[in-house]
Amino acid sequence: MLFTSLRVQQRGVRWPLPQNGRTCDLQVHVQRTLTNSSRLYSRTPHHSIPCAHPKHDIRQCSLQTSAKFRYRTPNPFSSSISSGYCTHRHHPFAMSSTFTPPVSVDNNQYRLPTNLKPKHYDVTIKTDLEKLTFQGLVKINLDVVAGTSAITLNTSGLDLTKASLTSNALSGEQALEVSTFDKTQERTTFQLSRNLPAGSTAELKIGYSGELTGSMMGYYKSAYEVDGKTKHYALTQFEPTAARRTFPCWDEPLLKATFAITMISREGTVNLSNMQSISEEPLNPGVNTSSDFEEIVASTKNEKWKITKFDTTPPMSSYIVALANGDFEYLESSVEMPLSKKTIPLRIYATKDHIHQAQFALDVKVAVLPLYEKIFDVEYPLPKLDTLVASDFDAGAMENWGLITGRTSVFLLDPERGDLKAKKRVATVQSHEVAHMWFGNITTMEWWNYLYLNEGFATLMGEVIVPDRVWPEWRVNSEFITDHLNRAFSLDAKLSSHPIEVDCPDANHINEIFDALSYSKAASVLRMLSAYIGEDTFLKGVSIYLKKRLFGNSVTTDLWEGISTSSGRNITELMENWITKIGFPVLSVTEDDKGIFVRQDRFLETGAAEDKENETIWNVPLGIVTDKDGKRFVDHSPLLSERATHINLDTSKPFKLNAGTSGVYRVLYTPERLAVIATEAAKEHSIFSLDDKLGLVHDSFALAKAGLAKVSSALTLVDLWKNEKEYLVWSGIGESIAALNSTFWESPETVDDLNALRRTLFSPLVKQLGYDYPAKESPDTRLLRTLAISQAASAKDEGVIAEIQSRFKHFVETGDNSKIPADLQRAIFSTAVKHGGRSEWEAMVKLHDKPKTPQEKIAAIVSLCATQDDGLIKETFEFIEKKARDQDVFYFFAGLAANFKARRALTDYFHQNYDALYKRFEGNFSLHYLVTYSSDYYSSTKDLKKIEDFFKDKDSSKYKLALAQALDGIRARAAFVDRSKEDLKEWLAKRA
Ligand SMILES: [Zn+2]
């Protein structure tokens, strides 16, 4: 899954990617960690577990001495990797021998009982897009692993109409009654009159109905307009725990099964699922439906319906099953796969109003799908790969196997007016989701604590390694430093962060760990490993890992074992602390006449870590860059694996650590050394690379924020680089100064001085680059122009504002947008509203209601939120209530949070409307964002108390990580302001 992002400039940080933190009590966490599977497993290689025999009864395993422990045992159901075919419909998918059921009789109340294992689901769903309801019948083939007289599985929001059981150990079909429904755990239990013996098989049949709600979870409705009329289609979003809202199931990633989906729908609509359809014909009750379906098809009399049957899937987890029904159109292409030599049809589906903007996302699939097959050396196992573009979508995109789904802003690009950022976004999101077809879908994390195995990999493979091969000119590896590494740092520098591999027992916790740590930090740590051992070796290890876990599940050590094999090193030991410990280190570098001392301590944004928070020793690849005969030389071999060490080095020449900023750590040099490095880096042919410079910018500001260096020294470094040519360095500088501005937002004098500084840096770039975007210039020049104009406008450069206003006026008066380059759309609209009045604001309302592209709509939302007029701010809140789509509300919050004038009003609005907003977004990912965006900008202890007081009596279980992170953020800013305001003031005064 992937989330959407929105960078709002004034704020200086990237909104609203997940940036949650951990709040659970440290002691509880440590205790849990000690009893956690991975830890036990990582110290006990599975080949040494005594119950390795395939017939060994897992419940008698000698290691199972404590019910608290959950660990890997070999699959008792399948004995050999090459044993071939799963039984149902003889599907040719080899089952891995490493299927690992959770050990039964576990007291873990959050996991389903494991006495029954689902093997195959037959799911039939009738979708009625007029009544906005669905009816279903699910038949589940079960293996009875341990004798039981109760069947417990997940259901939520479904009305169960009938249930029955057929067993090879009991005679006849038995009707079942629901004996209990646990609303919190979303579980239904059927009590049986007789015991199902171990080793037997059974078929559970359940009929049910449900509503297509607008919740963006389970099977839900999405709205669009045709000729002024609202129409609906239906699609699914299951990850992490919403498959149970569409059909009763064992809704846990470990419990893989095959799925055969049948869809009944009104004639003229399109049915989509994971696999290709094997038949589609008019519905003829009794002829192409069995007696089981009487109830379902009864209502179709005298109307035209159809029935579509889809082929059976490979063994898969329930959260990547998908369905959709609606009036969709499609674009199609195909690609020959390098390994299988099969031709795979690729389609992208959208409603009629959107399909003309879907070509680029399709082109991306054509470019990347074969690359993944080649890199992983594992065949793409499905016969097709579709993408469906949805108008209502909670996250950004979702990797359902064979049927990727996502919101319009991540998949649509206007061929005439696509801006470069939007283009990159479409490419990286589509590529990220395609990476999941292997990572996550073929091989799936055993439980949600290993979510990062899915997301860290999809981020690194899908957003860096593969795009870098297709679009090298985009320099995605360098962009990663700002977009992911720095974002991971900013969350992980908080006390309320959590380890990448995090305990997450229940559904509330699962939603919260889709955060910057599972995505960005996990990807950063993997990128560091890849740089340390070399990308080819790294990818070879990944391929070994995937092949070993085909159609199975995995835990962290499985991956490390694969990379250990390819590299010949003990990767498990090397990576252990990066995955299982909270935080990351700052390296302090001091010098003597023989070389350097390097010491590691945990980095916290609030200042030096106390001893109890500073116990972890990481294995840190030092990546030392030195000058060898005037040329750049990198020694990747030194590894710091103790608290401190001394390294011999000629310090009379320039050097720096963390080559290419591939390491997950910050580096603190003495002021004298930093000055030498900065001077060297400013040279035209420096031994320090673009990536080195990006790291230096971000480190300097972060170290200043933490009080380990002065903010004036970070600004001095920026001043030294004012002739910089690289977009990415400017982007890092712009973001860092905007963040300072945002921190000191209630000190008008400081804001004015910082704006003056920004003008001296960015206005000359605007003069140099102008406002036009020639077709043949480099991507970085385009982006630099957009950045410079946005920064200068935000810093109140009067000339730039006047130019923007005149372009906007022409657009509003004539409807001609030729003076509004797509790349400048957001900057022009929001500047015009910020410095305008009602007519500018109303122009944005119009644009919001009838946008030509998804990017235009987001630009309109951000611009509505930029108004400085109190009355219009109030009307913006009304707009959120009456007109905004649920999926867009967090954009409004992000936009208002970036507007200093609206911040206090936003907090008040959120607090006054808390109950209604909670109800509207309960269960959605958006809820976390609303909590963060309505508070995470204050810089004083007084405001900290105000926020704490508000949440004191609230049930924060669904967003407690986000809240803890926001509160930590306020604490850090308050301390930073106290510590730095004089230093900052003095530096700015001196420079002026
Ligand atoms: Zn993902």
Residues whose N, C-alpha, C, O or C-beta is under 5 A from the ligand:
A	BS01	ZN	M1 L2 E455 A458
